Amino acid sequence: MDSIIDKYFTSQCLSVKSDVYSFGVVLLEIIFGCKAIDTTLPNQEAWNLCDWVRFNLQESNINKILDPIVKASNPNLDAIWKVVEIAIQCVEPKAIHRPIMTKVVEQLRAAITIQEGNALPSDYSHSMTYEIQNQSRSQITLMNLQ
């Protein structure tokens, strides 16, 4: 996130892709119930929400980090994964790797479909690649989410 702040201060220019990044941060704040930046936490690695989520997703245990309020609503975990996937795409460090908002909306609608218990088409597949903390690439593929 520091690189985005630095870029803004040097260029004084926000873009559509910076709006996508901000939207992704808001999604992560809602799902995980954390502030985007929280320097009051004892663990410095958890100060940046985007980095903390990327790190924790390596273990693929979303229940461990899900906001208790969200968890209490008994959400469909496939729908939650879909929203997290979208959010992670939105907060890609490089703007060129972030989706456009029409794709974000399309994927959020798919998450709503999953949450409402409706099946997606059997050939539905979506793959998401995101940067993790050590700058290597990881890939999550969700197929046939029903």
C-alpha positions as a LaTeX table, in Angstrom:
\begin{tabular}{lrrr}
\hline
Residue & $x$ (\AA) & $y$ (\AA) & $z$ (\AA) \\
\hline
Met1 & 0.00 & 0.00 & 0.00 \\
Asp2 & 2.92 & 2.34 & 0.64 \\
Ser3 & 3.79 & 2.29 & $-3.07$ \\
Ile4 & 0.26 & 3.45 & $-3.92$ \\
Ile5 & 0.47 & 6.29 & $-1.41$ \\
Asp6 & 3.94 & 7.22 & $-2.72$ \\
Lys7 & 2.67 & 7.18 & $-6.30$ \\
Tyr8 & $-0.21$ & 9.47 & $-5.38$ \\
Phe9 & 2.02 & 11.94 & $-3.56$ \\
Thr10 & 4.51 & 12.09 & $-6.43$ \\
Ser11 & 1.96 & 12.30 & $-9.25$ \\
Gln12 & $-1.05$ & 13.84 & $-7.43$ \\
Cys13 & $-3.11$ & 11.72 & $-9.80$ \\
Leu14 & $-5.71$ & 9.13 & $-8.96$ \\
Ser15 & $-7.00$ & 6.76 & $-11.61$ \\
Val16 & $-9.78$ & 4.28 & $-12.22$ \\
Lys17 & $-7.39$ & 1.55 & $-11.06$ \\
Ser18 & $-6.73$ & 3.39 & $-7.78$ \\
Asp19 & $-10.50$ & 3.44 & $-7.25$ \\
Val20 & $-10.55$ & $-0.33$ & $-7.86$ \\
Tyr21 & $-7.80$ & $-0.73$ & $-5.25$ \\
Ser22 & $-9.77$ & 1.31 & $-2.72$ \\
Phe23 & $-12.90$ & $-0.76$ & $-3.39$ \\
Gly24 & $-10.90$ & $-3.94$ & $-2.77$ \\
Val25 & $-9.67$ & $-2.57$ & 0.55 \\
Val26 & $-13.26$ & $-1.80$ & 1.58 \\
Leu27 & $-14.32$ & $-5.36$ & 0.69 \\
Leu28 & $-11.49$ & $-6.76$ & 2.82 \\
Glu29 & $-12.41$ & $-4.47$ & 5.73 \\
Ile30 & $-16.00$ & $-5.73$ & 5.61 \\
Ile31 & $-15.14$ & $-9.43$ & 5.34 \\
Phe32 & $-12.40$ & $-9.49$ & 7.94 \\
Gly33 & $-13.60$ & $-6.70$ & 10.25 \\
Cys34 & $-10.25$ & $-4.95$ & 10.33 \\
Lys35 & $-8.98$ & $-1.49$ & 9.51 \\
Ala36 & $-6.95$ & $-1.05$ & 6.31 \\
Ile37 & $-3.98$ & 0.12 & 8.40 \\
Asp38 & $-3.86$ & $-0.54$ & 12.13 \\
Thr39 & $-0.57$ & 0.37 & 13.83 \\
Thr40 & $-2.05$ & $-0.41$ & 17.26 \\
Leu41 & $-1.75$ & $-4.15$ & 16.67 \\
Pro42 & 1.19 & $-5.82$ & 18.44 \\
Asn43 & 2.18 & $-7.85$ & 15.37 \\
Gln44 & 3.68 & $-5.48$ & 12.80 \\
Glu45 & 2.96 & $-7.95$ & 9.96 \\
Ala46 & $-0.77$ & $-7.43$ & 10.66 \\
Trp47 & $-0.66$ & $-3.64$ & 10.37 \\
Asn48 & $-1.51$ & $-3.66$ & 6.64 \\
Leu49 & $-4.79$ & $-5.48$ & 6.00 \\
Cys50 & $-3.97$ & $-6.43$ & 2.40 \\
Asp51 & $-0.64$ & $-8.01$ & 3.38 \\
Trp52 & $-2.21$ & $-9.76$ & 6.38 \\
Val53 & $-4.98$ & $-11.29$ & 4.25 \\
Arg54 & $-2.52$ & $-12.43$ & 1.55 \\
Phe55 & $-0.33$ & $-14.04$ & 4.20 \\
Asn56 & $-3.25$ & $-15.82$ & 5.87 \\
Leu57 & $-4.74$ & $-17.03$ & 2.59 \\
Gln58 & $-1.59$ & $-19.06$ & 2.00 \\
Glu59 & $-2.98$ & $-21.44$ & 4.63 \\
Ser60 & $-6.40$ & $-21.46$ & 2.88 \\
Asn61 & $-8.17$ & $-21.24$ & 6.24 \\
Ile62 & $-10.59$ & $-18.39$ & 5.72 \\
Asn63 & $-12.63$ & $-19.34$ & 8.80 \\
Lys64 & $-9.65$ & $-18.51$ & 11.02 \\
Ile65 & $-9.55$ & $-14.87$ & 9.90 \\
Leu66 & $-13.18$ & $-14.19$ & 8.97 \\
Asp67 & $-14.90$ & $-11.40$ & 10.94 \\
Pro68 & $-16.93$ & $-13.04$ & 13.75 \\
Ile69 & $-19.95$ & $-10.95$ & 12.76 \\
Val70 & $-19.77$ & $-12.24$ & 9.18 \\
Lys71 & $-19.17$ & $-15.78$ & 10.46 \\
Ala72 & $-22.24$ & $-15.52$ & 12.73 \\
Ser73 & $-24.45$ & $-14.88$ & 9.70 \\
Asn74 & $-23.59$ & $-18.39$ & 8.44 \\
Pro75 & $-22.50$ & $-17.31$ & 4.96 \\
Asn76 & $-21.87$ & $-19.72$ & 2.13 \\
Leu77 & $-18.08$ & $-20.12$ & 2.28 \\
Asp78 & $-17.86$ & $-20.47$ & $-1.51$ \\
Ala79 & $-19.52$ & $-17.06$ & $-1.79$ \\
Ile80 & $-17.10$ & $-15.61$ & 0.78 \\
Trp81 & $-14.14$ & $-17.07$ & $-1.12$ \\
Lys82 & $-15.49$ & $-15.50$ & $-4.31$ \\
Val83 & $-15.66$ & $-12.05$ & $-2.68$ \\
Val84 & $-12.19$ & $-12.46$ & $-1.16$ \\
Glu85 & $-10.89$ & $-13.51$ & $-4.56$ \\
Ile86 & $-12.35$ & $-10.35$ & $-6.09$ \\
Ala87 & $-10.94$ & $-8.17$ & $-3.31$ \\
Ile88 & $-7.45$ & $-9.66$ & $-3.67$ \\
Gln89 & $-7.55$ & $-8.98$ & $-7.40$ \\
Cys90 & $-8.56$ & $-5.39$ & $-6.68$ \\
Val91 & $-5.64$ & $-4.79$ & $-4.31$ \\
Glu92 & $-2.97$ & $-6.11$ & $-6.64$ \\
Pro93 & 0.16 & $-3.99$ & $-6.12$ \\
Lys94 & 0.47 & $-3.26$ & $-9.84$ \\
Ala95 & $-2.51$ & $-1.44$ & $-11.33$ \\
Ile96 & $-2.25$ & $-3.30$ & $-14.61$ \\
His97 & $-3.13$ & $-6.54$ & $-12.78$ \\
Arg98 & $-6.31$ & $-5.11$ & $-11.24$ \\
Pro99 & $-9.66$ & $-5.83$ & $-12.91$ \\
Ile100 & $-11.97$ & $-3.18$ & $-14.30$ \\
Met101 & $-15.06$ & $-2.44$ & $-12.22$ \\
Thr102 & $-17.42$ & $-4.13$ & $-14.67$ \\
Lys103 & $-15.54$ & $-7.40$ & $-14.05$ \\
Val104 & $-15.67$ & $-6.78$ & $-10.30$ \\
Val105 & $-19.45$ & $-6.28$ & $-10.47$ \\
Glu106 & $-19.81$ & $-9.42$ & $-12.59$ \\
Gln107 & $-17.89$ & $-11.46$ & $-10.01$ \\
Leu108 & $-19.82$ & $-9.95$ & $-7.10$ \\
Arg109 & $-23.04$ & $-10.96$ & $-8.83$ \\
Ala110 & $-21.64$ & $-14.51$ & $-9.10$ \\
Ala111 & $-20.94$ & $-14.42$ & $-5.35$ \\
Ile112 & $-24.52$ & $-13.33$ & $-4.69$ \\
Thr113 & $-25.77$ & $-16.17$ & $-6.87$ \\
Ile114 & $-23.71$ & $-18.61$ & $-4.82$ \\
Gln115 & $-24.90$ & $-17.10$ & $-1.52$ \\
Glu116 & $-28.52$ & $-17.36$ & $-2.58$ \\
Gly117 & $-28.02$ & $-21.06$ & $-3.24$ \\
Asn118 & $-28.31$ & $-20.87$ & $-6.98$ \\
Ala119 & $-25.90$ & $-22.95$ & $-8.99$ \\
Leu120 & $-23.53$ & $-21.35$ & $-11.41$ \\
Pro121 & $-23.25$ & $-23.00$ & $-14.82$ \\
Ser122 & $-21.33$ & $-26.29$ & $-14.63$ \\
Asp123 & $-18.67$ & $-24.96$ & $-16.98$ \\
Tyr124 & $-18.10$ & $-21.90$ & $-14.78$ \\
Ser125 & $-14.49$ & $-21.54$ & $-13.85$ \\
His126 & $-12.59$ & $-18.57$ & $-12.60$ \\
Ser127 & $-8.92$ & $-18.44$ & $-11.87$ \\
Met128 & $-7.26$ & $-15.76$ & $-9.82$ \\
Thr129 & $-3.56$ & $-15.08$ & $-9.48$ \\
Tyr130 & $-2.34$ & $-12.79$ & $-6.78$ \\
Glu131 & 0.90 & $-11.57$ & $-5.31$ \\
Ile132 & 1.76 & $-12.97$ & $-1.92$ \\
Gln133 & 4.07 & $-11.50$ & 0.65 \\
Asn134 & 7.31 & $-12.98$ & $-0.69$ \\
Gln135 & 6.54 & $-11.72$ & $-4.23$ \\
Ser136 & 6.08 & $-15.21$ & $-5.65$ \\
Arg137 & 2.89 & $-16.03$ & $-7.52$ \\
Ser138 & 0.17 & $-18.24$ & $-6.10$ \\
Gln139 & $-2.95$ & $-19.35$ & $-7.86$ \\
Ile140 & $-6.40$ & $-20.23$ & $-6.60$ \\
Thr141 & $-8.78$ & $-21.87$ & $-9.03$ \\
Leu142 & $-12.45$ & $-22.14$ & $-8.18$ \\
Met143 & $-14.41$ & $-24.50$ & $-10.36$ \\
Asn144 & $-18.02$ & $-25.61$ & $-10.31$ \\
Leu145 & $-18.99$ & $-23.58$ & $-7.28$ \\
Gln146 & $-22.45$ & $-24.82$ & $-6.33$ \\
\hline
\end{tabular}
